[in-house]
Amino acid sequence: MEANHNNKITELLGIKYPIIQAGMVWVSGGKLAAACAEAGALGLIGAGSMKPELLKLHIEKAQGLTNNPQALGVNIPLLYKYVDEQIDVALKAGIKIFFTSAGSPKKYTKYLQDQGAKVIHVTSSPELAIKCEQAGVDAVVAEGFEAGGHNGKDEITTMCLIPQVVDAVSIPVIAAGGICDGRTMAAAMCLGASAVQIGSRFVNAAESSAHMNFKNAIINAKAGDTKLMMKSYIPVRLLKNKFYQEIADLESQCASNEELIAHLGHGRAKLGMLDGNMDEGELEIGQCSSLISDIKTSEEIINDLIYSYNEIIKSFRNIGS
């Protein structure tokens, strides 16, 4: 990689490329994280769908599959009940990189840093990014409205969010939301990001644990096939299917949060993303799904990103010449 090979994030996290494979529920286990770490990115295990003992197994699996175990981390949503145990398991397993989300970074940042770990928190607005910096995090992920899964309520797009966050804080900023190829990566870096976090593209990695039905649905997705739902409860971007339509119908009838929660039930994301039920499952994916047309290995995805990014950066230099 020519531009930004060594920058604030690659130096902070000890990785070759400024690419973070997002930690996602049900699809980013040890196999995917290890493949990304081996290919020069940061591989994150998504702990949100794992009990502590399962997280331990995935960490051990990942460490055994890569020669770059230092390029492994965990993403821990702070709203789940196993957070303390997950953190303890990860630290005992030697994990030194923690991405946190869906909660205040104040509670765990200092503790983790005292254990020698780096802490990066996911934000959806410049105001939240400032609070993260005040809490002492090492960097922030600024995630735009285009992103899949749980999202911010303010609907700030990546194009607008990244420069606002870059201007608001002095710590490194990682861009996320709608980034899936060299073009979108270059755009994010031009906006001031030091790295990119990519989720949806890695759902369709060969090493992802996403069900093949889900992967094929992503390949067939068109523009407008995702929508941010349940904003009054927990905003989440979904691929449109029968379950999505049921939620849309409830929201059009001004359903209460209690009614939405009752219909959501338990295990909807697992049912769709891992088990492959395309009708009843909750299919969390980003707007860039309409740009994903195949399944490749993580190494191929990362190599494509870097090659395309470099070609685009070269073309920038020729403007006006």
C-alpha positions as CSV (number, residue, x, y, z in Angstrom):
1,M,0.0,0.0,0.0
2,E,1.5,3.3,-1.0
3,A,-0.4,6.1,0.9
4,N,-1.0,5.7,4.6
5,H,0.8,2.4,4.9
6,N,2.2,3.6,8.2
7,N,-0.3,6.0,9.9
8,K,-1.8,6.6,13.4
9,I,-4.0,3.5,13.3
10,T,-1.5,1.0,11.8
11,E,1.0,2.1,14.4
12,L,-1.5,2.1,17.3
13,L,-2.8,-1.4,16.5
14,G,0.4,-3.0,15.0
15,I,-1.2,-3.9,11.7
16,K,0.0,-3.8,8.1
17,Y,-3.0,-2.1,6.5
18,P,-5.5,0.5,7.9
19,I,-8.4,-1.9,7.5
20,I,-10.5,-3.2,10.4
21,Q,-12.8,-6.2,9.8
22,A,-15.8,-5.3,11.9
23,G,-16.9,-7.4,14.8
24,M,-20.4,-8.5,13.9
25,V,-22.9,-10.8,15.6
26,W,-23.2,-14.4,14.3
27,V,-20.9,-13.9,11.3
28,S,-17.5,-12.8,12.6
29,G,-16.0,-15.6,14.6
30,G,-12.5,-16.8,15.0
31,K,-12.1,-18.1,11.5
32,L,-12.9,-14.8,9.8
33,A,-10.9,-12.7,12.3
34,A,-7.8,-15.0,11.8
35,A,-8.1,-14.8,8.0
36,C,-8.2,-11.0,8.1
37,A,-5.3,-10.8,10.6
38,E,-3.2,-13.1,8.4
39,A,-3.9,-10.9,5.4
40,G,-2.7,-7.7,7.1
41,A,-5.9,-6.2,8.5
42,L,-7.2,-6.2,12.1
43,G,-9.5,-9.1,12.7
44,L,-12.3,-8.6,15.2
45,I,-14.3,-11.3,16.8
46,G,-17.9,-10.2,17.4
47,A,-18.6,-11.0,21.0
48,G,-22.2,-9.7,21.0
49,S,-23.6,-13.1,20.1
50,M,-21.3,-15.1,22.3
51,K,-21.4,-16.3,25.9
52,P,-18.0,-16.0,27.6
53,E,-17.1,-19.7,27.2
54,L,-17.8,-19.5,23.4
55,L,-15.8,-16.3,23.1
56,K,-12.9,-18.1,24.7
57,L,-13.1,-20.9,22.2
58,H,-13.2,-18.4,19.2
59,I,-10.2,-16.5,20.5
60,E,-8.2,-19.7,20.9
61,K,-9.3,-20.8,17.5
62,A,-8.3,-17.6,15.9
63,Q,-4.9,-17.5,17.6
64,G,-4.2,-21.0,16.3
65,L,-5.1,-20.0,12.7
66,T,-2.8,-17.0,12.2
67,N,0.8,-16.1,12.5
68,N,-0.3,-12.6,13.5
69,P,-2.2,-13.1,16.8
70,Q,-1.4,-9.5,17.8
71,A,-3.7,-8.4,15.0
72,L,-6.7,-10.0,16.7
73,G,-9.2,-8.1,18.8
74,V,-12.7,-8.4,20.1
75,N,-15.8,-6.2,19.7
76,I,-17.9,-6.0,22.8
77,P,-21.3,-4.3,22.9
78,L,-21.6,-2.9,26.3
79,L,-25.4,-3.4,26.6
80,Y,-25.2,-7.2,27.1
81,K,-25.1,-8.9,30.5
82,Y,-21.9,-10.8,29.9
83,V,-19.6,-7.8,29.4
84,D,-17.5,-8.2,32.5
85,E,-17.0,-11.9,31.9
86,Q,-16.2,-11.3,28.2
87,I,-13.6,-8.8,29.0
88,D,-12.0,-11.1,31.6
89,V,-11.9,-14.0,29.2
90,A,-10.4,-11.9,26.4
91,L,-7.7,-10.4,28.7
92,K,-6.7,-13.8,30.0
93,A,-6.5,-15.0,26.5
94,G,-4.0,-12.3,25.6
95,I,-6.2,-9.9,23.7
96,K,-4.9,-6.4,23.7
97,I,-7.3,-4.6,21.3
98,F,-10.9,-3.9,22.4
99,F,-13.6,-2.3,20.3
100,T,-16.6,-1.3,22.4
101,S,-20.0,0.0,21.4
102,A,-23.6,0.5,22.5
103,G,-22.8,2.1,25.8
104,S,-20.6,4.6,27.7
105,P,-16.9,4.1,27.2
106,K,-16.2,5.5,30.6
107,K,-16.9,2.3,32.5
108,Y,-14.2,0.1,31.0
109,T,-11.6,2.2,29.2
110,K,-9.2,3.0,32.0
111,Y,-9.4,-0.6,33.4
112,L,-8.6,-2.0,30.0
113,Q,-5.8,0.4,29.4
114,D,-4.3,-0.4,32.8
115,Q,-4.1,-4.0,31.5
116,G,-2.1,-2.8,28.5
117,A,-5.0,-2.9,26.1
118,K,-6.0,-0.4,23.4
119,V,-9.6,0.8,23.4
120,I,-11.6,2.0,20.4
121,H,-15.2,3.1,20.8
122,V,-17.9,3.2,18.1
123,T,-19.8,6.5,17.7
124,S,-22.4,7.9,15.4
125,S,-22.1,11.7,16.0
126,P,-19.3,14.2,16.7
127,E,-20.8,14.9,20.1
128,L,-20.4,11.3,21.1
129,A,-16.9,11.2,19.7
130,I,-16.0,14.2,22.0
131,K,-17.3,12.3,25.0
132,C,-15.2,9.2,23.9
133,E,-12.1,11.3,23.8
134,Q,-12.9,12.8,27.2
135,A,-13.2,9.2,28.5
136,G,-9.7,8.5,27.3
137,V,-10.2,6.1,24.4
138,D,-7.3,5.6,22.0
139,A,-9.4,6.1,18.9
140,V,-13.0,6.2,17.7
141,V,-14.9,4.5,14.9
142,A,-17.2,7.1,13.3
143,E,-20.0,5.0,11.8
144,G,-22.4,6.5,9.3
145,F,-26.0,5.9,8.7
146,E,-25.3,3.6,5.8
147,A,-23.9,0.9,8.1
148,G,-25.6,-2.4,8.8
149,G,-26.9,-3.6,12.1
150,H,-27.4,-1.3,15.1
151,N,-27.0,2.3,14.1
152,G,-27.3,5.9,15.4
153,K,-30.7,7.6,15.5
154,D,-29.5,10.9,13.9
155,E,-29.1,9.4,10.4
156,I,-25.7,11.2,9.7
157,T,-24.2,9.8,6.6
158,T,-20.6,8.7,6.4
159,M,-19.7,11.5,4.0
160,C,-20.9,14.2,6.5
161,L,-20.0,12.4,9.7
162,I,-16.3,11.7,9.1
163,P,-15.1,15.2,8.6
164,Q,-17.2,16.4,11.5
165,V,-15.6,13.9,13.8
166,V,-12.1,14.5,12.5
167,D,-12.6,18.2,13.2
168,A,-14.1,17.5,16.6
169,V,-11.4,15.3,18.2
170,S,-7.6,15.0,18.2
171,I,-7.5,11.2,18.5
172,P,-7.4,8.9,15.4
173,V,-10.7,8.4,13.5
174,I,-11.7,5.1,11.8
175,A,-14.5,5.5,9.2
176,A,-17.3,3.0,8.9
177,G,-20.6,2.8,7.1
178,G,-20.9,2.1,3.4
179,I,-17.3,1.2,2.9
180,C,-16.8,-2.0,0.8
181,D,-14.2,-1.4,-1.9
182,G,-11.2,0.7,-2.9
183,R,-13.3,3.6,-4.0
184,T,-15.2,4.0,-0.8
185,M,-12.0,3.4,1.2
186,A,-10.3,6.2,-0.7
187,A,-13.2,8.5,-0.1
188,A,-13.1,7.8,3.7
189,M,-9.3,8.5,3.9
190,C,-9.7,11.7,1.9
191,L,-12.3,12.8,4.4
192,G,-9.6,12.6,7.1
193,A,-10.0,9.0,8.5
194,S,-6.9,7.2,9.5
195,A,-8.4,3.8,8.7
196,V,-11.7,2.1,7.7
197,Q,-13.8,-0.5,9.4
198,I,-15.6,-2.8,7.0
199,G,-18.5,-5.1,8.0
200,S,-20.9,-6.0,5.1
201,R,-18.2,-6.9,2.6
202,F,-16.7,-9.4,5.1
203,V,-20.1,-11.0,5.7
204,N,-19.6,-12.4,2.2
205,A,-16.1,-13.6,2.9
206,A,-15.5,-17.3,2.5
207,E,-14.5,-17.5,6.2
208,S,-17.6,-15.7,7.5
209,S,-20.0,-17.9,9.4
210,A,-23.0,-16.3,7.7
211,H,-25.4,-18.8,6.2
212,M,-25.1,-19.3,2.4
213,N,-28.8,-18.2,2.1
214,F,-27.8,-14.8,3.7
215,K,-24.7,-14.5,1.5
216,N,-26.8,-15.1,-1.6
217,A,-29.4,-12.6,-0.5
218,I,-26.6,-10.0,-0.2
219,I,-25.4,-10.8,-3.7
220,N,-28.9,-10.2,-5.0
221,A,-29.5,-7.1,-3.0
222,K,-30.3,-3.9,-5.0
223,A,-30.2,-0.2,-4.0
224,G,-32.9,0.5,-1.5
225,D,-33.2,-3.1,-0.3
226,T,-32.2,-2.1,3.3
227,K,-33.8,0.3,5.7
228,L,-33.2,1.5,9.2
229,M,-35.9,0.2,11.4
230,M,-37.1,0.3,15.1
231,K,-35.6,3.8,15.6
232,S,-37.7,4.3,18.7
233,Y,-36.3,1.2,20.3
234,I,-32.9,0.2,19.0
235,P,-32.2,1.4,15.5
236,V,-31.1,-1.4,13.2
237,R,-30.6,-1.5,9.4
238,L,-32.2,-4.6,7.9
239,L,-32.4,-6.3,4.6
240,K,-36.0,-6.3,3.5
241,N,-37.8,-9.6,3.9
242,K,-41.0,-10.8,5.6
243,F,-39.8,-10.0,9.1
244,Y,-38.8,-6.5,8.0
245,Q,-42.3,-6.0,6.5
246,E,-43.9,-7.1,9.7
247,I,-41.9,-4.5,11.6
248,A,-42.7,-1.9,9.0
249,D,-46.4,-2.6,9.3
250,L,-46.2,-2.3,13.1
251,E,-44.4,1.0,12.9
252,S,-46.9,2.3,10.4
253,Q,-49.6,1.5,13.0
254,C,-47.6,3.5,15.6
255,A,-46.9,0.4,17.6
256,S,-45.3,0.9,21.1
257,N,-41.8,-0.3,21.9
258,E,-43.4,-3.1,24.0
259,E,-45.2,-4.3,20.9
260,L,-42.0,-4.1,18.8
261,I,-40.1,-6.0,21.4
262,A,-42.8,-8.7,21.7
263,H,-42.7,-9.2,17.9
264,L,-38.9,-9.2,17.8
265,G,-38.7,-11.9,20.4
266,H,-35.4,-13.7,20.9
267,G,-32.9,-15.1,18.4
268,R,-34.1,-13.3,15.3
269,A,-30.6,-12.4,14.1
270,K,-29.3,-15.9,14.6
271,L,-32.3,-17.3,12.8
272,G,-31.6,-15.2,9.7
273,M,-27.9,-14.6,9.6
274,L,-26.6,-17.9,10.9
275,D,-29.4,-20.4,10.4
276,G,-30.5,-19.0,7.0
277,N,-34.2,-18.4,7.5
278,M,-34.8,-15.6,4.9
279,D,-38.4,-15.0,5.9
280,E,-38.5,-14.9,9.7
281,G,-34.9,-13.9,10.4
282,E,-33.5,-10.5,11.2
283,L,-31.0,-9.8,8.4
284,E,-28.5,-7.1,9.5
285,I,-26.6,-5.6,6.6
286,G,-25.5,-2.2,5.3
287,Q,-26.5,-0.2,2.3
288,C,-23.4,-1.2,0.4
289,S,-24.8,-4.7,0.1
290,S,-26.0,-3.6,-3.4
291,L,-22.3,-3.3,-4.4
292,I,-21.4,-6.8,-3.3
293,S,-21.7,-9.3,-6.1
294,D,-19.6,-12.3,-5.0
295,I,-18.0,-14.4,-2.2
296,K,-14.2,-14.2,-1.9
297,T,-11.7,-15.1,0.7
298,S,-10.7,-12.5,3.2
299,E,-7.2,-12.3,1.6
300,E,-8.7,-11.7,-1.8
301,I,-11.1,-9.0,-0.4
302,I,-8.2,-7.2,1.3
303,N,-5.9,-7.5,-1.7
304,D,-8.7,-6.1,-3.9
305,L,-9.2,-3.2,-1.5
306,I,-5.5,-2.3,-1.4
307,Y,-5.0,-2.6,-5.2
308,S,-8.1,-0.5,-6.0
309,Y,-7.3,2.1,-3.3
310,N,-3.8,2.6,-4.7
311,E,-5.1,2.9,-8.3
312,I,-7.6,5.5,-7.2
313,I,-5.0,7.5,-5.2
314,K,-2.7,7.5,-8.3
315,S,-5.5,8.9,-10.4
316,F,-6.0,11.7,-7.9
317,R,-2.5,12.8,-8.5
318,N,-3.2,13.2,-12.2
319,I,-6.1,15.6,-11.8
320,G,-5.3,18.9,-13.5
321,S,-2.0,17.7,-14.9
